[in-house]
Amino acid sequence: MNWLFPLSKGSGPLPLNSLQQQRQRQIESLKAAHPSLAEIQKDVEYRIPFTVNNSTISVNVLLPPQFPQEKPVVSVYPPVGHHLVDGNNGTMITSPLIANVS
């Protein structure tokens, strides 16, 4: 009778819809591409640290509840500026992620 009452106790996890499957594929792709990735909050927030000129910089990725329909937010810490991205010299860069990972 589990097929009749899918939310009943003991029925197991519900199958993922296509957007949930895409979300999981993208999260797994992120984890596979960055071995130093730190999962701050499961399936929501990630931090990717790397070193440049003896300084550690972290790229923070925050996945909104409706990801992949909504774009993730990417920020850099400590705040850095670059003339191609931010004209305010040193303000925190926070913007939607442009790349689409399949």
Secondary structure, DSSP 4 states (H G I P E B T S, - for coil): -TTTSTTSTTS-PPPP-HHHHHHHHHHHHHHHH-TT-EEEETTTEEEEEEEETTEEEEEEEE--TTTTTSPPEEEEES----TTT-TTSSPPPEEE------
